[in-house]
Amino acid sequence: KIKKGFSTDPRWKRVLGWSGPVPRPRHGHRAVAIKELMVVFGGGNEGIVDELHVYNTATNQWFIPAVRGDIPPGCAAYGFVCDGTRLLVFGGMVEYGKYSNDLYELQASRWEWKKLKAKNPKNGPPPCPRLGHSFSLVGNKCYLFGGLANDSEDPKNNIPRYLNDLYTLELRPGSSVVGWDIPITYGVLPPPRESHTAVPGTAYKFRVAGINACGRGTFSEISAFKTCLPGFPGAPCAIKISKVNISLQPVKLNATSC
């Protein structure tokens, strides 16, 4: 059964018979797709992994591209988005207790890394170093939400601080970025969290869940970020939204507070 290009009865299937250098087991890594390629970077396995692997879904083969440029250190639980043939990496854990707020770009057309310097927001500080945040691409902007920061100056003495801040990062066509911005938001702000996911959907909504300071995970409340403009299909007619404003509306679920 196929509806709009997707099966209405999806089923898992284990991939067998692959060839090439297979990535070692890991956690905290990320993977994105560029046409038939799946690009896997970073993660953790007895330390932070700095390897970049690519899987060709058409040929069932793994390969390790010869990268060049400003190659980033290994990181885990970072943000990873794909815009055409360029990939953006933001933040993550680079070693125990040490988090990053660096921004890197990988041009997959030539496997070249470049460290980017985005302008700071005009209305506040730039994003602090963090891990476990969401980093989602909608149009020409990346939306950064939440994560976990370490308020200790000594990485060995971890003082966790859960985040619920929201930033946008405007991209330039082809390469590079413009800068960070802190959008004006309305509605109920989701509680601080990390290890969540924000997925763009109908009318550019983000569905957000994750782990909060109480350790709640799967059953934490889900919130919707609406980024559509008035007049667009599916836009909520009862809410006035300008180009720089975003409304945050929680979906009603039965959940207890901590």
Secondary structure, 3 states (H helix, E strand, C coil): CEECCEECCCCCCCCCCCECCCCCCCECCEEEEECCEEEEECCECCCECCCEEEEECCCCEEECCCCEECCCCCCECCEEEEECCEEEEEEEEEECCEEEEEEEEEECCCCEEEEECCECCCCCCCCCCEECCEEEEECCEEEEEEEEEECCCCCCCCCEEEEEEEEEEEECCCCCEEEEECCEEEECCCCCEECCCEEECHHHEEEECCECCCCCCCCCCCEEEECCCCCCCCCCCCCCCCCCEEEEEECCCCCCCC
